[in-house]
Amino acid sequence: MVPTMPSRSAAEARAFGALSAGSALAVRADRGFGRSTLLWRLGAASAPRAETSLTMLGSRALSDIAFSHLASLATRVPEFALYSSDPLAASRALAERFAGDPLRVFIDDAEHVDAATAAIVTQLAAVGILQPVLAVRNTEELPEEFRRLAARADTVNVTLGEIDTTDAKVMLEAQLQQPVNASSVTHMLIAAGGVPAELALAARRAECEGRFVSARGYLVLAREQTTESSEAAQQAAEEWFAHCATGVPATGQDQILSLLAPLIAEGDEEARLLAGRIESGSGDHGHAMRLLTPQPGDSEYFRASSALWLSHVGEEFDVGQFEDWAANEQFSPTLRLSLVAVAMAHEAYAGRPIAAIERGFGLIESELWARVSGPDSGALLYSLHLAIISEGAHEFTHALRVSAINWDRLGVDHGLFIASRAHAAIEYGRAQEALDLTHQVLALTELGDPLGIAGFAAALGAGAAAMLENVEQARELLGVYREGPPWSGQMLRPEAERFALSAILLVDGPDEARRETAALIARAKAAGLKLQVMRLEHEAWRLGLTPSLDALSASAVGVEGQRAAALRLASDPERVEDAASSMHADGHTLFAAELLSAASRAEREAGNKLRSQALLTQAAELADQLPGVNTPRLARVRVDPALLTAREIEVCARAASGLSNVEIADELFLSQRTVEGHLQRAYAKLGVSDRRQLLPPAGGGTLRD
C-alpha cells in the first residue's frame, strides 16, 4: 500500500476533516505529486455513503461541449438531466432528494470540466445540495466558476508539493522493503526533483539495474552508469508513427483509401497495411482480410505487422512466431513492443499472469520502451493492466510501480484509460462506479471511436447494470455491445465476453447464458487458456449456471496468482472461510461475500444452523459494503410489493434499510411482536431466512412519512 508521507499528514488531515465537515475541497498538485491518489483515498472514505457519492473525470475532449460532463452525473442522478429543459425544476428536485445529506462529487482533472457543468456544480455547492471535491494541477486553468469556488473562504484548499527526505525515506523503504542509507535517499530525492512518482521510478530502475548494494543492513546506491542518448531513435519512432497514423484520418476514410489504392497496386506494403487496418475498423472485415493476408513475396515485416493486426480482430496467431518477430532488431521498436504485448496477454490468459506482470514492468525499464513514442506504448500498458487484473492481488500491490510510469509522455487514450478504471471497479464489485465510468467512455466514443472501444465498454456497463439489477440499462448496453465489431476491446475482448454473461442472464434468461458460457469455455479450453477457463468457470458458478464449486476449483489448478490460490480452496467446506478471507484481503469483496453466502445456504440445508448463521453474518457484513449490488450467489432478495401486504412492505423496507425491530415498532406504532410476525411472514413469501438478505424495494428507500 502507498504509505502516508510525514510532511503531508497535516494536509491530508485537513482534507479528511473538510470532507467530514461537508466543506468544498480543492486538492492542487502537479503531475506525479499524488493528487489523484489523495482523491482516491477521500473517495474510499466515502464508501459507507456510496448512494450519495459520485466520481467525475474531466476530459479535455469534452471541455468545450456544454453540459457534457453533467451527463455522467445524470446516469446516477436522473434529476441532473432536467437542467437541459427546466433548470429550476432540476434544482428543486435535487434539493428535495439531498436535503440534509449533500451529494458528494469527486472531480479529477477538474480543469477539463466544461464551463456549463462547472457553473451548475458551483451553484449547487453554494446552496448546500452538493459537496464538490476538486483535484487539479493549476487552479488558474480551472473554468471560471470553479476558480471562484476554489477561492471562496469556506473552501478548503490543500496543496501537495515536493516531498522532503523524511518522506523519501518512508517511501523508498516501503518500496524496497529494506532500510536505505540516508545519503542515498538524499541523492535520489534531488535527482527526482522532489517528485514522488519520479522517485519511485528512479528506485525501480536502480533496483532492476542492480545498483543497490546491501551494507550493514542498509541499501546503498552505487554510481549510475551513463547510457548513450536515444534521441535519434525516439525521433525515428515519431516519424514512423506520423507515417503510419492509427485510427481514421480527419480527411475521411474514403479519401485516404483512394489515395492508398494506387500505392497498393504498385506493391507498397505500408499502404496495404494501413488500408487493411482502416477497412477492418470501418466494418469491411472481408476486404481487410484480403489486404492483410500475406501473399508470396511479402516481406517478413509485412507478415509480422499483418499477423499483429489480425490478432487484434480475433484471428488465431502463433505466439512462438510473435516472440521470434519481437526479437528481430530489424523491425521498428513499435512493432516489436506491440508483438510482445500480444504475447504477454496470451501468457496471462494461459495461466501465467505473474510472469506477464514481471515481463511488462521489466520492459517499461528497457531501452526498447524508451525508443517507442508515447501513443505507441499503449498496447504494452493494456496487456500489463490485463495481467494485473488477472493475477487478482490487491490493486495497491503494484501501486508504486504503476505510479512511477511517466504517464504524461505516453499520451494514453482518455477513453481507454477510463475503460480500464471501469474494468478495475467492476472486478472489485463497485458496480455503480463502473457503470458511471462506462457512460463517460461511451460519451467520448460518440465523438469518434477510432480504437473501437465502445463495444468493450458497453459489455462492462451491461455487467455492472446486471449487478445492480437494472434491467433497462443492462438491455440497452448489451445491445450496444452486440452491435459493435466482434473485436472491440482487442486483447481484452475475452473480458468483455465474460462480463456480458451476467447481462445475458438477466435479459435473455438462463438457457441463453448457459449456451454462451459453454461456447466460451470450450473455445478457451481448445486454445489452452487456463486462466480464462478458470474465470469463465467462476462466472458460471457466480451466476448460478453451474451448481458445484468442484469444476471451478479444478480449473484453478496450474494457474498463477492470488485469485487462483483462493479458488483452489473454494470447494472445500472446511477452507471456504480461508478462501473468502484471501479474496477480501485482495479487495474482492463481492467474490468473498458470494462464497460465504453460498456456504451459509449449504450449511443450512445440511442442518448446521449455527454455522450457517455465522457464515451469513460474515457475508452480510461484506455485502453491506456494496450498496445495491446483488448476484445469484449473493442471493439477496429485493422487497417485492407484488408478493407482500402493505404492512409487510413497510416493515421489510425499513428492515432492509438497517432499522432494528425496536426502531421499526416505534416508527410504525406497532409492538415488537407484531413487527417480528410481519417479518417472518414476509421471509416465507420472499424465500429468505434473515433480514440481512433483504434489499430495499426497486426505486430505493423506505416508506417513511
C-alpha positions in Angstrom: 0.0 0.0 0.0 1.2 3.5 -0.8 2.4 4.9 2.6 1.3 8.3 4.1 4.3 10.6 4.0 5.0 12.5 7.2 5.2 16.0 5.7 1.7 15.5 4.2 -0.1 14.2 7.3 -1.4 17.6 8.3 -2.6 18.4 4.7 -4.3 15.0 4.5 -5.9 15.5 7.9 -7.2 18.9 6.7 -8.6 17.2 3.6 -10.4 14.5 5.5 -11.6 17.0 8.1 -13.1 19.1 5.3 -14.7 16.0 3.8 -16.4 15.1 7.1 -17.5 18.6 7.7 -19.2 18.9 4.3 -16.9 21.6 3.1 -15.9 22.1 -0.6 -12.4 20.9 -1.1 -9.7 21.6 -3.8 -6.6 19.4 -4.0 -3.8 21.0 -6.0 -0.7 19.2 -7.2 1.5 18.8 -10.3 1.8 15.5 -12.2 3.4 12.8 -10.1 2.7 14.6 -6.7 -0.2 12.3 -5.6 -3.2 14.4 -6.4 -5.3 11.5 -7.8 -4.1 9.2 -5.0 -5.4 11.5 -2.3 -8.7 11.9 -4.2 -8.9 8.1 -4.3 -8.4 7.9 -0.6 -11.0 10.5 0.0 -13.4 8.5 -2.2 -12.6 5.3 -0.3 -13.6 7.1 2.9 -17.0 7.8 1.4 -17.7 4.1 0.7 -20.3 3.9 3.5 -22.4 6.6 1.8 -21.9 5.3 -1.7 -25.5 6.2 -2.6 -24.7 9.9 -2.3 -21.1 9.9 -3.7 -20.2 10.2 -7.4 -17.0 10.4 -9.4 -16.3 12.6 -12.4 -13.2 12.6 -14.6 -12.6 15.8 -16.5 -12.0 15.2 -20.2 -10.1 17.6 -22.5 -12.1 16.2 -25.4 -15.3 17.3 -23.8 -14.3 20.6 -22.2 -15.8 22.7 -25.0 -19.1 20.8 -25.1 -21.7 22.4 -22.8 -23.2 20.1 -20.1 -21.1 17.1 -21.5 -19.7 16.2 -18.0 -23.1 16.7 -16.4 -24.3 13.7 -18.5 -22.2 11.3 -16.5 -23.8 12.5 -13.3 -27.3 12.1 -14.8 -26.7 8.4 -15.3 -26.7 8.0 -11.5 -28.9 11.0 -10.5 -31.5 11.5 -13.2 -32.5 14.9 -11.8 -29.4 16.4 -13.4 -30.9 15.7 -16.9 -33.7 18.2 -16.2 -31.1 21.1 -16.5 -31.4 21.0 -20.3 -35.1 21.8 -20.2 -36.1 23.2 -16.7 -33.1 24.3 -14.5 -35.4 25.5 -11.8 -37.2 22.2 -11.6 -33.9 20.4 -11.6 -32.6 22.5 -8.6 -35.8 21.8 -6.7 -35.7 18.1 -7.3 -32.1 17.9 -6.2 -32.7 20.0 -3.1 -35.5 17.6 -2.1 -33.5 14.5 -2.8 -30.4 15.6 -1.0 -31.9 17.6 1.8 -29.6 17.3 4.9 -27.3 14.9 3.1 -25.4 16.7 0.2 -24.3 14.8 -2.8 -20.6 14.4 -2.7 -18.9 14.6 -6.1 -15.2 13.8 -6.6 -13.9 15.6 -9.7 -10.4 14.6 -11.0 -8.7 16.7 -13.8 -11.2 19.4 -12.9 -9.5 21.9 -15.2 -11.0 20.0 -18.2 -14.7 20.1 -17.0 -16.9 22.1 -19.3 -17.9 25.6 -18.1 -21.7 24.8 -18.0 -21.2 21.8 -15.8 -18.8 23.8 -13.6 -21.4 26.5 -13.1 -24.1 24.1 -12.1 -21.8 22.3 -9.6 -20.7 25.6 -8.1 -24.3 26.8 -7.8 -25.5 23.6 -6.1 -22.5 23.8 -3.7 -23.4 27.3 -2.8 -26.9 26.2 -1.6 -25.7 23.1 0.2 -27.1 20.5 -2.2 -23.7 19.3 -3.4 -20.2 18.9 -1.8 -17.5 19.2 -4.6 -14.0 17.8 -4.2 -11.8 19.1 -6.9 -8.4 17.7 -7.9 -6.4 20.0 -10.2 -2.9 20.8 -11.3 -3.3 24.5 -11.5 -6.3 26.4 -10.3 -5.6 29.1 -12.9 -6.6 26.6 -15.6 -10.0 25.8 -13.9 -13.3 27.0 -15.5 -14.2 30.4 -14.1 -16.9 29.1 -11.8 -14.5 26.5 -10.3 -11.9 29.2 -9.8 -14.4 31.2 -7.8 -15.4 28.1 -5.9 -11.7 27.4 -5.0 -11.2 31.0 -3.9 -14.2 31.0 -1.5 -13.4 31.5 2.1 -15.3 28.3 3.1 -13.5 26.1 0.6 -10.6 24.2 2.0 -7.5 24.2 -0.3 -4.9 21.5 0.1 -1.6 21.7 -1.9 0.7 18.8 -2.4 4.2 19.9 -3.2 7.7 18.4 -3.2 8.4 15.8 -0.6 11.3 16.0 1.9 14.0 13.5 2.8 11.8 12.0 5.6 9.0 11.4 3.1 11.5 9.9 0.6 12.9 7.6 3.2 9.5 6.3 4.2 8.5 5.9 0.5 11.7 4.2 -0.6 11.8 1.8 2.3 8.2 0.8 1.7 9.0 0.2 -1.9 12.3 -1.6 -1.4 11.4 -3.4 1.8 14.7 -2.6 3.5 16.3 0.4 5.2 18.0 2.8 2.8 21.2 4.7 3.5 20.5 8.4 4.3 22.9 9.8 1.6 21.3 7.5 -1.0 17.9 8.9 0.0 19.1 12.4 -0.4 20.8 11.8 -3.7 17.8 10.1 -5.2 15.4 12.8 -3.9 17.5 15.5 -5.5 17.7 13.6 -8.8 13.9 13.2 -8.7 13.3 16.9 -8.1 11.2 16.1 -5.1 8.5 14.4 -7.2 7.2 11.2 -5.6 6.4 9.4 -8.9 9.9 10.2 -10.3 11.5 8.9 -7.0 9.6 5.6 -7.3 10.7 5.3 -10.9 14.3 6.0 -10.1 14.3 3.4 -7.3 12.8 0.8 -9.6 15.3 1.4 -12.3 18.2 1.3 -9.8 16.8 -2.0 -8.4 16.5 -3.6 -11.9 20.0 -2.5 -12.9 21.4 -3.9 -9.7 22.7 -0.6 -8.4 21.7 -1.1 -4.8 24.4 -2.7 -2.6 23.5 -4.0 0.8 25.9 -2.8 3.5 25.3 -3.3 7.3 21.6 -3.8 6.8 21.2 -0.7 4.6 20.8 -0.3 0.9 23.4 2.0 -0.7 23.0 3.4 -4.2 26.0 2.8 -6.4 27.0 5.4 -9.0 24.8 5.3 -12.1 26.3 4.2 -15.4 25.6 6.6 -18.2 24.0 5.4 -21.4 24.0 6.6 -24.9 21.3 9.1 -25.7 18.3 7.7 -27.5 17.1 10.9 -29.0 17.8 9.8 -32.6 15.8 6.6 -32.0 12.9 8.4 -30.5 12.8 10.8 -33.4 12.8 7.9 -35.9 9.9 6.3 -34.0 7.9 9.5 -34.0 8.4 9.8 -37.8 7.2 6.2 -38.2 4.1 6.9 -36.1 3.3 10.0 -38.2 3.6 8.0 -41.4 1.5 5.1 -40.2 -1.1 7.1 -38.2 -3.6 4.9 -36.4 -7.3 5.4 -36.5 -9.5 7.1 -39.1 -7.8 10.2 -40.6 -9.6 13.5 -40.2 -9.8 13.8 -44.0 -12.2 10.8 -44.1 -11.5 7.1 -44.7 -12.8 7.0 -48.2 -10.4 9.8 -49.3 -7.4 8.2 -47.6 -8.3 4.8 -49.1 -8.5 6.3 -52.6 -5.1 7.8 -52.0 -3.7 4.5 -50.9 -5.2 2.5 -53.8 -2.6 3.3 -56.4 0.2 2.7 -53.9 -1.2 -0.7 -53.1 -1.4 -1.5 -56.8 2.3 -0.7 -57.1 3.1 -3.2 -54.2 3.5 -0.7 -51.4 3.3 -2.8 -48.2 2.9 0.1 -45.9 -0.1 1.4 -47.9 -1.6 -2.1 -47.8 -1.2 -2.5 -44.1 -2.8 0.9 -43.4 -5.7 0.3 -45.7 -6.3 -3.1 -44.2 -6.5 -1.6 -40.7 -8.8 1.2 -41.8 -11.1 -1.3 -43.6 -11.2 -3.5 -40.6 -12.1 -0.6 -38.3 -14.9 0.5 -40.7 -16.5 -2.9 -40.7 -15.4 -4.3 -44.0 -13.8 -7.3 -42.4 -13.7 -9.3 -45.6 -11.8 -6.7 -47.6 -9.5 -6.1 -44.7 -8.7 -9.8 -44.5 -7.8 -9.9 -48.2 -5.5 -6.9 -47.8 -3.8 -8.2 -44.7 -3.4 -11.9 -45.6 0.2 -12.4 -46.6 1.0 -13.2 -50.2 4.0 -14.8 -51.9 6.8 -12.3 -52.0 5.6 -10.3 -49.0 8.4 -9.2 -46.6 8.8 -10.6 -43.1 8.0 -7.2 -41.8 4.6 -7.2 -43.6 3.9 -10.7 -42.3 4.6 -9.7 -38.7 2.6 -6.5 -39.0 -0.4 -8.1 -40.6 -0.4 -11.0 -38.1 -0.3 -8.5 -35.3 -3.3 -6.6 -36.6 -5.2 -9.8 -37.4 -4.7 -11.0 -33.9 -6.4 -7.8 -32.7 -9.5 -8.7 -34.7 -9.7 -12.2 -33.3 -7.7 -14.2 -35.8 -5.6 -17.1 -34.4 -1.9 -16.5 -34.1 1.3 -18.4 -33.3 2.6 -16.9 -30.0 6.1 -18.5 -30.7 6.3 -16.8 -34.0 5.3 -13.5 -32.3 8.2 -13.9 -29.8 10.6 -14.5 -32.7 9.4 -11.5 -34.5 9.6 -9.4 -31.3 13.3 -10.3 -31.0 14.1 -9.1 -34.6 16.0 -5.9 -34.2 15.5 -5.1 -37.8 11.8 -4.3 -37.0 10.7 -1.0 -35.7 10.5 -0.6 -31.9 6.8 0.0 -32.1 6.1 -3.3 -33.9 8.4 -5.3 -31.6 6.7 -3.8 -28.4 3.2 -4.5 -29.9 4.1 -8.1 -30.6 5.4 -8.6 -27.1 2.2 -7.0 -25.7 0.1 -9.7 -27.5 2.4 -12.4 -26.2 2.0 -11.0 -22.7 -1.8 -11.0 -22.9 -1.7 -14.6 -24.2 0.7 -15.5 -21.3 -1.8 -14.1 -18.8 -4.8 -15.8 -20.3 -2.8 -19.1 -20.4 -2.5 -19.0 -16.6 0.8 -17.2 -16.1 -0.2 -13.6 -15.1 2.7 -13.2 -12.7 5.2 -13.9 -15.4 3.4 -11.4 -17.6 3.4 -8.7 -14.9 7.1 -9.0 -14.3 7.8 -9.1 -18.0 5.7 -5.9 -18.5 7.4 -3.9 -15.8 10.8 -5.1 -17.0 10.0 -3.8 -20.5 9.0 -0.4 -19.1 12.6 -0.1 -17.8 14.1 -1.3 -21.1 15.7 0.6 -24.0 13.0 -0.7 -26.3 10.4 1.1 -24.3 12.4 4.4 -24.3 12.6 4.2 -28.1 8.8 4.0 -28.6 6.8 7.2 -28.9 4.1 7.9 -26.3 0.9 6.8 -28.1 2.6 3.6 -29.4 3.3 2.4 -25.9 -0.4 1.8 -25.2 -0.5 -1.9 -26.2 2.0 -2.9 -23.6 0.2 -0.9 -20.9 -3.1 -2.6 -21.7 -1.5 -6.0 -21.5 0.0 -5.1 -18.2 -3.4 -3.9 -16.9 -4.9 -7.3 -18.0 -2.1 -9.3 -16.3 -2.6 -7.3 -13.0 -6.3 -7.8 -13.1 -5.9 -11.5 -13.9 -3.5 -12.2 -11.1 -6.0 -11.0 -8.6 -3.8 -9.3 -5.9 -5.0 -6.1 -4.3 -4.8 -3.0 -6.6 -2.3 -1.4 -4.2 0.2 -4.3 -4.7 1.7 -2.6 -7.8 0.8 1.0 -7.0 4.3 2.2 -6.6 5.4 0.6 -9.8 2.5 2.0 -11.8 2.8 5.5 -10.3 6.4 5.6 -11.4 5.4 5.4 -15.1 5.7 8.8 -16.9 2.1 8.9 -18.0 2.4 12.4 -19.5 4.9 11.2 -22.0 2.6 8.3 -23.1 -0.5 10.2 -24.1 -2.7 7.3 -23.3 -6.1 7.5 -25.0 -8.6 9.0 -22.4 -11.4 6.6 -23.3 -9.2 3.6 -22.8 -7.9 5.0 -19.5 -11.5 5.4 -18.2 -12.4 2.0 -19.5 -9.5 0.5 -17.6 -10.8 2.2 -14.5 -14.3 0.8 -15.1 -12.7 -2.7 -15.6 -11.0 -2.5 -12.2 -14.1 -1.1 -10.5 -16.4 -4.0 -11.6 -13.7 -6.5 -10.6 -13.9 -5.2 -7.0 -17.7 -5.2 -7.0 -18.1 -1.4 -7.3 -20.8 -1.7 -9.8 -22.2 1.8 -9.7 -18.8 3.3 -10.2 -18.2 1.0 -13.1 -21.5 2.0 -14.7 -20.8 5.7 -14.2 -17.4 5.4 -15.9 -18.8 3.3 -18.7 -21.2 6.1 -19.6 -18.3 8.5 -19.6 -16.4 6.2 -22.1 -19.5 5.9 -24.3 -19.9 9.7 -24.3 -16.3 10.0 -25.6 -16.8 7.4 -28.3 -19.9 9.3 -29.6 -17.4 11.9 -30.8 -15.3 9.3 -32.6 -14.2 5.7 -31.8 -11.1 5.0 -33.9 -9.9 2.4 -31.4 -13.2 0.6 -31.4 -13.7 0.5 -27.6 -17.4 1.3 -27.4 -18.5 -2.4 -27.5 -15.9 -3.3 -24.8 -17.1 -0.5 -22.5 -20.7 -1.4 -23.1 -20.1 -5.0 -22.0 -18.5 -3.7 -18.8 -21.5 -1.4 -18.3 -24.0 -4.2 -19.0 -22.3 -6.4 -16.4 -22.4 -3.6 -13.9 -26.1 -2.9 -14.6 -26.9 -6.5 -14.1 -25.2 -6.5 -10.7 -27.4 -3.6 -9.8 -30.5 -5.4 -11.2 -31.1 -2.6 -13.6 -32.8 -4.5 -16.5 -33.3 -1.5 -18.7 -29.7 -0.3 -18.7 -28.4 -3.9 -18.9 -30.6 -4.5 -22.1 -29.5 -1.1 -23.6 -25.8 -1.7 -23.0 -25.9 -5.3 -24.1 -27.4 -4.1 -27.3 -24.5 -1.6 -27.8 -22.0 -4.4 -27.1 -23.7 -6.8 -29.6 -23.9 -4.1 -32.3 -20.2 -3.3 -32.1 -17.5 -5.0 -34.0 -16.6 -8.5 -32.8 -13.1 -7.4 -32.0 -14.0 -4.5 -29.8 -11.5 -4.5 -26.9 -8.9 -6.3 -28.9 -6.7 -8.1 -26.4 -9.3 -7.5 -23.7 -12.1 -8.9 -25.8 -12.4 -12.1 -23.7 -13.0 -10.0 -20.7 -15.9 -8.2 -22.4 -17.4 -11.6 -23.4 -17.2 -12.7 -19.7 -18.7 -9.6 -18.3 -21.6 -9.7 -20.8 -22.7 -13.1 -19.4 -24.4 -11.6 -16.3 -26.4 -9.2 -18.6 -27.3 -12.1 -20.9 -28.6 -14.0 -17.9 -30.7 -11.0 -16.8 -32.0 -10.0 -20.2 -32.2 -13.3 -22.2 -32.5 -15.9 -19.5 -30.5 -18.8 -18.1 -30.7 -21.1 -21.2 -29.0 -18.4 -23.4 -26.5 -17.6 -20.7 -25.6 -21.3 -20.3 -25.2 -21.7 -24.1 -22.9 -18.7 -24.4 -20.9 -19.7 -21.3 -20.4 -23.3 -22.6 -19.2 -21.9 -26.0 -16.7 -19.6 -24.4 -15.3 -22.3 -22.1 -15.0 -24.7 -25.0 -13.1 -22.1 -27.0 -10.8 -21.2 -24.1 -10.0 -24.9 -23.4 -9.2 -25.5 -27.1 -6.8 -22.6 -27.1 -5.1 -23.8 -23.8 -6.1 -20.6 -22.0 -6.2 -22.0 -18.4 -6.8 -18.7 -16.6 -9.6 -17.7 -19.0 -11.2 -21.1 -18.4 -11.0 -20.5 -14.6 -12.5 -17.1 -14.9 -15.4 -18.4 -17.0 -16.0 -21.3 -14.6 -16.0 -18.7 -11.8 -18.5 -16.6 -13.7 -20.7 -19.6 -14.4 -20.8 -20.5 -10.7 -21.4 -16.9 -9.6 -24.4 -16.7 -11.9 -25.8 -19.9 -10.7 -25.3 -21.6 -14.1 -23.3 -24.5 -12.6 -24.4 -26.0 -9.2 -21.0 -27.0 -7.8 -17.7 -25.4 -7.0 -15.8 -28.6 -7.9 -15.2 -27.6 -11.6 -14.2 -24.1 -10.6 -11.6 -25.3 -8.0 -10.3 -27.9 -10.5 -9.9 -25.2 -13.2 -7.7 -23.1 -10.9 -5.0 -25.9 -10.7 -1.9 -24.9 -12.5 -2.9 -21.2 -12.7 -0.7 -18.5 -11.1 -1.9 -15.8 -8.8 -3.8 -14.8 -5.7 -7.3 -15.4 -7.2 -6.4 -18.9 -8.4 -5.0 -19.8 -5.0 -8.2 -18.8 -3.3 -10.4 -20.6 -5.8 -8.5 -23.8 -5.3 -9.8 -23.8 -1.7 -13.3 -22.8 -2.5 -14.8 -26.3 -3.0 -13.5 -27.5 0.4 -16.2 -26.7 3.1 -13.5 -26.6 5.7 -11.5 -24.0 3.8 -14.2 -21.7 2.4 -13.6 -19.1 5.1 -9.9 -19.1 4.2 -10.8 -18.6 0.5 -13.1 -15.8 1.3 -10.6 -14.1 3.7 -8.0 -14.2 0.9 -10.3 -12.7 -1.6 -11.5 -10.0 0.8 -7.8 -9.1 1.7 -7.2 -8.6 -2.1 -10.2 -6.3 -2.4 -12.6 -8.7 -4.0 -15.3 -8.1 -1.5 -18.1 -9.3 -3.8 -16.5 -12.6 -4.6 -15.8 -13.2 -0.9 -19.4 -12.4 0.1 -20.7 -14.8 -2.6 -18.6 -17.7 -1.3 -19.8 -17.1 2.2 -23.4 -16.7 1.3 -23.4 -19.9 -0.8 -21.6 -21.8 2.1 -24.2 -20.5 4.5 -27.0 -21.9 2.4 -25.2 -25.3 2.1 -24.8 -25.5 5.9 -28.4 -24.6 6.5 -29.5 -27.3 4.1 -27.2 -29.8 6.0 -28.9 -28.8 9.2 -25.9 -26.9 10.7 -27.9 -23.8 11.7 -25.3 -22.2 13.9 -22.5 -22.4 11.3 -25.0 -21.2 8.7 -25.8 -18.1 10.7 -22.1 -17.4 11.3 -21.3 -17.6 7.6 -24.4 -15.5 6.7 -23.3 -12.8 9.2 -19.9 -12.6 7.5 -21.4 -12.5 4.1 -23.9 -9.8 5.1 -21.1 -7.6 6.6 -19.2 -7.8 3.3 -22.3 -7.3 1.1 -23.2 -4.1 3.1 -20.0 -2.5 1.6 -21.5 -2.9 -1.9 -24.7 -0.8 -2.0 -27.4 -2.0 -4.4 -25.3 -5.0 -5.7 -26.9 -8.4 -6.0 -25.9 -11.6 -7.8 -27.4 -15.1 -7.9 -24.9 -16.4 -5.4 -25.1 -13.4 -3.1 -28.9 -14.2 -3.2 -30.2 -11.1 -1.6 -33.9 -10.5 -2.3 -35.5 -7.2 -3.1 -38.6 -6.3 -1.1 -41.3 -7.1 -3.7 -44.7 -5.2 -3.4 -46.3 -7.8 -5.7 -45.8 -10.6 -3.0 -46.3 -8.7 0.2 -49.1 -6.9 2.0 -48.8 -3.1 2.5 -47.8 -3.5 6.2 -45.2 -6.2 5.3 -43.8 -3.9 2.7 -43.5 -1.1 5.3 -41.8 -3.4 7.8 -39.4 -5.1 5.4 -38.4 -1.9 3.6 -37.3 -0.5 7.0 -35.6 -3.7 8.0 -33.7 -3.7 4.7 -32.5 -0.1 5.4 -30.9 -1.2 8.7 -33.6 -0.4 11.3 -33.9 -2.7 14.3 -37.3 -4.2 15.3 -37.5 -1.7 18.1 -37.0 1.2 15.8 -39.5 -0.2 13.3 -42.0 -0.7 16.0 -41.6 2.9 17.3 -41.8 4.4 13.8 -45.0 2.4 12.8 -46.6 2.5 16.2 -46.6 -1.3 16.5 -45.5 -3.8 19.1 -42.2 -5.6 18.6 -44.0 -8.9 18.5 -46.2 -7.6 15.6 -43.1 -6.4 13.7 -41.5 -9.8 14.1 -44.6 -11.5 12.9 -44.8 -9.4 9.8 -41.1 -10.1 9.1 -41.4 -13.9 9.5 -44.4 -14.0 7.1 -42.6 -11.8 4.6 -39.5 -14.0 4.8 -41.6 -17.1 4.0 -43.1 -15.3 0.9 -39.7 -14.0 -0.3 -37.8 -17.2 0.3 -35.2 -15.8 2.8 -34.4 -16.6 6.4 -32.8 -13.4 7.7 -33.3 -9.6 7.3 -29.7 -9.3 6.1 -30.7 -11.0 2.9 -33.2 -8.2 2.1 -32.7 -5.3 -0.4 -34.9 -2.2 -0.5 -37.8 -2.1 -3.0 -37.0 -1.2 -6.6 -36.8 2.6 -6.8 -35.0 2.7 -3.4 -35.7 3.9 0.0 -38.2 3.0 2.8 -41.8 4.1 3.1 -41.2 6.7 5.8 -43.7 9.5 6.2 
